[in-house]
Amino acid sequence: MKIKTTILACLTLLLVSGSSYSQDRRTLQTRVADLLAAFPANNLAYTDQLMGEMLNLGDEGFKLICD
């Protein structure tokens, strides 16, 4: 009985953790709008996080930000 419970718990954890790494399906325009709406940020750590996300958008995302 204990083995079945352990296996069930492990499977549940795998399912939950697998769904947390889903892809971001928002459009580039939506991601840019969300980033710009978060400015000005309340602290430097959050600002650094937002700047990192902006860099991850690539050239097209950076162009949209500048426009």
N, C-alpha and C positions, 0 to 999 in steps of 0.2 A: 504494500500500500504506500509506503514511504517513497519507493522508487517511482511509482506512477505520479505521485504528487510533485516530486522533484523534476521529472521529465515534463510535466504539464507546465510547471513554473518556468523552466528553461525555454520551452516553446513560446510561451506568452511573452517573455522578455525579448526573444528574437523578433517576434512579430511587431512589438511596440518599437523597438530600436530601429528596425528596418524602415518603418514608415516615417520616422523622424528625419531621415536623410532624403526626403523626396526632393525632386527638382523644383526650382522656382519657375512656374509656368506663366508668370506675369510678363507682359510685353515690355520691351525696352523703354518705351515712353512712360509706362506706369511706374517702372522702377526709378526712372529719373525723377518723375513727379513726386514720388514718395521720399526720395532723398532730399530734394529741394524743400519739401514741406517740413522736414525735420530740422532745418536751419532757422535761426541760430540754435546750436545745441547748448544744453545746460552746463556741460563740463568738458574738459579737454579730452578725456578718455573716449567719450561718446563722439566728439568731433573727429578724433583719430579713426574711430571705427567707420564713421560715415565717409571720410576721405578714402579709406581703403576700399570701401564698397564702390565709390565713384571710379577709382582706378581700375577696378575689376570689370567695369562696364565696357572698357575698350575705347577705341577711337570714335566709333559711332555714338556711343553713350556720352563721351566727353563733348562731342560736337553738339548733341542735343542739350547738354547742360549749359554750354556757352550761348546757344541760341536763345 
